[in-house]
């Protein structure tokens, strides 16, 4: 990010140009709700590519294969469906692709079926099907680092009362060629993932074996796909959420054996762990996404379903912004432009099609007789009062033409 200030002669104005400028101290605004998904669903996946945030799959009155794309103006479109209807899949992005991997379906005749399928959507929303995962699994996690999208862990066996964890990691490069890096240090599902600097991180998780083991482990994969193990989470837990902001990867919430957590663990670009202010409400099965200088954690269950949205800025300062339009868990998050979007989810009685959007905005004060135009404006405007305070989507692109001004 950056900005340039350029003065020019003529007309009595100096022009201040903003070029993808993303200052600290911006604010979050809940946008008007974009068009909802066509049907309520839970256990869907989200990822971003180009100028789109995508929500795919999920489970509601049936298992879904549909794909919804939201552009940077929050306009919804639909594109080619997944190659297989499924839920509890994972999303990640690399280069010009958003990838959606794994998942499962259930039928009364066949029971649970786990999938190896991977669907890739390019920045024009054209679908392709790269090489499948090496092992079919659900409740896996996806994250990106360098030239790779990684899909790690999950359950490779899913039946009533038995959830066998996998340690397999598959990586897809910008040409969608698959490789299999070193496995996770422990097999586990219902883990969380996000990225920071030169690392993709996979944290927490659970397997239901003879000891029903839960983990606090954090495995990090570098841009060369080398695995290291970072400082553990502050608690063993699963059903937590990951998101990134500035120089930090954050893991929030989670659950274990009847205990629900509000803890947030943060890892910087050197993988040094800190523990910022906890969530305002303990919860699990929440969703994470980023907007501008904020990482947001939305929804979940605290024993009852919650609409709470907590935001962490680049200094790890927590604020609590406008709540979701419905209290719900098992929703999905994705980002596009300066928006964080949260789609789907459920409570004890309903599955929701709602998509809530949060916009990162910056306040600017512009003085009398100045002219300005920013990326969200169709025409230049002139300040006629002593000064005018406006909000502009972050990051900012545009200009202010300033006349000689005295501030007293």
Secondary structure, DSSP 4 states (H G I P E B T S, - for coil): -EEEEE---STT-EEEEEEEE--TT-EEEEPPPPPPPSS--BS-EEEEETTEEEEE--BSSSB---EEEEETT--EEEEPPPSS--BS-EEEEETTEEEEE--EEEETTTEEEE---EEEEETT--EE--PPPSS--BS-EEEEETTEEEEE--EEEEETTEEEE---EEEEETT--EE--PPPSS--BS-EEEEETTEEEEE--B-BSTT--B---EEEEETT--EEEEPPPSS--BS-EEEEETTEEEEE--EETTEE---EEEEETT--EE--PPPSS--BS-EEEEETTEEEEE--BSSSB---EEEEETT--EEEEPPPSS--BS-EEEEETTEEEEE--B-SS-B---EEEEEEEEEEEEETT-EEEETT-SS-EE--SSEEEEEEESSEEEEEEE------
